[in-house]
Amino acid sequence: MSSKKLGEWSATAICGNDITSSCLYVSALAIVAAGQYAWIALLLVAAVLYLFRKIYGEVVGALPLNGGAYNVLLNTTTKSNASIAACLTILSYMATAVISSSEAMHYLHHIFPHFNVNIATFLLLVLFLGLTIQGISESAVVALIIFIFHLTTMMLLIGSCIYFVSNNGLSILVNNFHLPTKNGSILTAIFFGFSAAMLGISGFESSSNFVEEQKRGVFAKTLRNMWVAVSILNPLIAFLVICIIPVSAVESHQNSFLSYVGTLTGGKWLSTIISINAVSVLSGAVLTSFVGVNGLIKRMTLDRILPNYFLKENKRGSTYRILILFFLLCCSVLLVTRGELGPLAAVYALSFLTVMASFAIGNILLKLRRSRLPRPENARPGAVIIALFAIMLALYGTVQAKPQYLLTFLQYFIPSVLIILAMLMRNDIMHFIINVMQSLSKGYKKYTVVRQRELNQNLKKLYEQNFVFFSKGDDIATLNKVMMYLHENEVTNRIKIVTVLDKATHPDPKFLTDFDTLDRAYPDVDMEYVTIIGEFTPELVEKLSNDWNIPKNFMFISSPGEKFSYRVDELGGVRLIL
């Protein structure tokens, strides 16, 4: 993104292409699961999404920083919990990229049937890998053009469907409602349809991943616009479809479903337009995935969750190692699922729904632990609980419908979590390896001494990283909480406690006594107390970061109150820990 902040429609287009592209496949998935009651399931999804508008608005309004669920949990709970949310977000991005590229190629296959869809999907992923390595990210102007073309095409399809129904009557609708209810009862059908239809709001979290690039107040508008779009498009298309097609015929055409509907209602020309639109908007979602995951993994690497190896940049400033890793992971998903929509959608839904649940949990933690933090709106606690319960129901329904797809999800989630936890515990692991080497026989002494020296050097680099806590003259209990947080979440033996003072004031003698006491309580940590004359501003934070060579995401503050002059995002990534 450029330094110019995005307005309402540019920001809506970037995230809107992601969420509204789901209408190209979610109607078919919902009808396969719920039959003639799919449109009711999609209306229920819109109701749940309405609750999440407030949840997201409060959380991101209070912490307007990029990173989505990872950022929320990083500032309200432990680093390990935030890392799990990051794993889920990465998995969601992987599924987004693969399912969007696969669906795009299925729609292209509808126009040009003489190619292999899975090979074409692989080549499309290669294309976007190449583009992002070259430094080409989403263009707000291009995204807006694609978004307008997509909405226009969907309105054209809806108009064609209405015209078809007005000329041919409601006999197919009546026949569909006389069919036996899927899964035994209407409520059960709606339940499984609701679980499948939750895929239709995947992408709602996209706006939170680039909130720093948006003008103030725009984020809440993007949530509103996305909600309106999916609340109209998805239920309406599903209802019109069951007026036109027998429910039994939907499953066999679900890979390029709306093109098939366009052929029936408007002819080949409409089908071709829908296919072209599908290729463009779904490709936009693939690009969003590459750019989004690049920013998230880069943030995690800067937070020392992942090794600095991934920060290597090419001449265009692109972190190509992150992009290549993501591409390989996407290819493995494509290989495991063989490009089948069902397993892809299940992995997509499970990862996306857990990210949504993380946001709801983050909202609750924000209310409990960061109550003083200013926020533009407040979600009612009861509404948050209902929304979280709805997500848990959808997760249960997704697993219950196809239990075998849970294994595909876990094949990626469990290894990623284990790798992240190993990175968070790497100091303990290094100490353990050193102890093991010391216990080896003397015959391996030369080899073990060399390895021990290397491990000790790596440990020294980890512990030498300095951290900063900006104190307002806090008492010893507060500073002790800071030290406990550092011990549990970071690897360091150095911290600067910094107090910014007015020219006319001096450090409180009681505070200095408390500081000496705390310093003696943590003999392994080099604690330094620093006083600075001036005013606590973003410019001061930037200056100290440059002068001391300490990244701003290694600087901490307590939750600011209403009288604080700046928003959290203006401090450039300074973290809240109390």
Secondary structure, 3 states (H helix, E strand, C coil): CCCCCECHHHHHHHHHHHHHHHHHCHHHHHHHHHHHHHHHHHHHHHHHHHHHHHHHHHHHHHCCCCCCHHHHHHCCCCHHHHHHHHHHHHHHHHHHHHHHHHHHHHHHHHHCCCCCHHHHHHHHHHHHHHHHHCCCCCCHHHHHHHHHHHHHHHHHHHHHHHHHHHHHCCHHHHHHHCCCCCCCCHHHHHHHHHHHHHHHHCCCCHHHHHHHHECCCHHHHHHHHHHHHHHHHHHHHHHHHHHHCCHHHCHHHHHHHHHHHHHHHCCHHHHHHHHHHHHHHHHHHHHHHHHHHHHHHHHHHHCCCCCHHHHCCCCCCCCHHHHHHHHHHHHHHHHHHCCCHHHHHHHHHHHHHHHHHHHHHHHHHHHHHCCCCCCCCCCCHHHHHHHHHHHHHHHHHHHHHCHHHHHHHHHHHHHHHHHHHHHHCHHHHHHHHHHHHHCCCHHHHHHHHHHHHHHHHHHHHHHHCEEEEECCCCCHHHHHHHHHHHHHHCCCCEEEEEEEECCCCCCCHHHHHHHHHHHHHCCCCEEEEEEEECCCCHHHHHHHHHHHCCCHHHEEECCCCCCCCCCHHHHCCCEECC
